[in-house]
Amino acid sequence: MPFSWNNQQKPIVALSPMADMTDTPFCKIIRKTVLQSAPQSRLIVFREMVSSEAIVRGNKKTMIMTGIDPIERPIVQQIFGANPDAMAKAASIIVDEHTPDAIDINMGCPVYKMVSNFNGSALMKDPELASKIVGAVKSAVNVPVSVKMRAGWSSHNECIEFAKIIESAGADMITVHGRTQKQGYSGTANREVVAQVKANASIPILYNGDIFTWQDYFQALEETNCDGALIARGALGNPWIFAQIEQRLMGSKVTEPTLENRINTVLEHLNEHIVHYGDSSIATFRKHLSWYFKGITGFKQYKPALMSATNKEEIISILHNLSID
Ligand SMILES: Cc1cc2nc3c(=O)[nH]c(=O)nc-3n(C[C@H](O)[C@H](O)[C@H](O)COP(=O)(O)O)c2cc1C
């Protein structure tokens, strides 16, 4: 059956898109980890954003970023840009080439490099252009099209009207990260405004922001009444968060990963990373390594050696010799 946001099992749980993080190796690890506890997992993964202009120009590296391994499905490819025609063309190229289950449009990224070109959350300042983009992408592809937005550009309640406009433009689902562009990552995500977006909508609304534990996920849904939630930083070095949510939803005992689980997952991730990017890609795996051991008591003494390791064998040897209680 073709993917549809309305037909997804509720509550929805998804890996939020993260540039330089939610690539194929990481999405595969996330999926494999959840399948161990929940073979019927409802997890949806969002692939990191890609530039519509780069796709239209035929940039090879960007096109490769949109490749999909079957185990990652269902998977949503996010695109960014400010030109409706380029966005439509890019979506159509990606869907034709790699058949992601859905397309998501980035209207939430707050970083200067993006908003200075009127990409990402800058689109929240121009609802007419944002609507044109949604309409153009919708007409170009035969898969669902969603939008990920912030609470607003400068004030928290902007998303309430903006979401209505985006829904009218034809979006099939909306995610709201409850912070403004001006906030960046400071303060806390505003759940009240997301609850108001949900109360006014007739399409699925997903909550996003500050979910770091499985308990946070259920708390956020209770407070917002949303159809599900996206988790970003809470999944870095912690693919188990999705298994824990599934365990809770199935009514089974929620388990914590053991040190052995952690080491095995890191090694499997490392392997996937090297298979995907090549032997010299250790440097780009370090960002994941630090997340996997963040806050683990007794790990600090091993960190310098692990972070300066230059090959797979060195990392394997350090991890196999960890002595942490
Ligand atoms: C390293 C990093 C990269 C990100 N890249 C993207 C992106 O490509 N597209 C997007 O919509 N949001 C991106 N985000 C934002 C997250 O998807 C999410 O909205 C935000 O981190 C809040 O959720 P959290 O509190 O669960 O982390 C990124 C966040 C981080 C930390």
The ligand as a Gaussian input file, in Angstrom:
#p B3LYP/6-31G(d) Opt

LIG

0 1
 C       23.012000      18.363000      13.883000
 C       21.611000      18.781000      13.531000
 C       21.245000      18.881000      12.196000
 C       19.937000      19.238000      11.842000
 N       19.562000      19.241000      10.528000
 C       18.254000      19.415000      10.192000
 C       17.802000      19.223000       8.866000
 O       18.539000      18.811000       7.961000
 N       16.490000      19.481000       8.606000
 C       15.605000      19.875000       9.600000
 O       14.421000      20.083000       9.325000
 N       16.020000      20.028000      10.864000
 C       17.295000      19.786000      11.185000
 N       17.686000      19.865000      12.494000
 C       16.669000      20.162000      13.518000
 C       16.092000      18.871000      14.127000
 O       15.479000      18.059000      13.142000
 C       15.063000      19.204000      15.208000
 O       14.040000      19.975000      14.637000
 C       15.663000      19.986000      16.374000
 O       16.929000      19.470000      16.739000
 C       14.737000      19.933000      17.596000
 O       14.463000      18.606000      17.948000
 P       15.220000      17.881000      19.180000
 O       14.953000      18.717000      20.392000
 O       14.575000      16.510000      19.229000
 O       16.678000      17.847000      18.881000
 C       18.983000      19.541000      12.863000
 C       19.374000      19.465000      14.196000
 C       20.649000      19.079000      14.545000
 C       21.023000      18.975000      16.009000

